[in-house]
Amino acid sequence: MQNTHMLFHSVHQLSRELSKHLNDALEPFGLYSSQWAVLFVLKQEGTLTQKELCEYLAVEAPPMTRTIQRLSRQGLVEQHQGADKRKKYIMLTEKAIGKFPEWEAVVMEANHTLLKSFGSQSQEELQALLTEWLGMIKQESRGKGRGKQQ
């Protein structure tokens, strides 16, 4: 593609529109897409350290700290210190576990609305492309990270 600026601009705009759409769907619950991402990962993966959440979601520590604090004030996550006092373990509360199916249903409906114009084959192709691209980006990032530590 000759103009990669347009490709990346389009991807960035798509990301913003997807977040906005998700924010609209989650608004009745007092949640934002960034909070949903944390809740979803904790539901899928279980208890994680704050650092693991940052790495998984590719979010810097300060915004993750703010998101976790908001979720904690809402009674949706709990923080526990590990034996190593520098590690904070984050987990869903019973309240969050109970409400999760309702949030997930709204998110799934929002996702379905956005994808309904794509056939299943197009969705599978898009998923494959995005998974491949994300994998390459993460692999490159890990390579750079190892270079810094040497």
Buried (B, 14 or more C-beta within 10 A) or exposed (E): EEEEEEEEEEEEEEEEEBBEBBBEBBEEBEBBBBBBBBBBBBBEEEEBBBEBBBBBBEBEEEEBBEBBEBBBEBEBBBEEEEEEEEEBBBBBBEEBBEBBEEBBEBBEEBBEEEEEEEEEEEEEEEEEEEEEEEEEEEEEEEEEEEEEEE
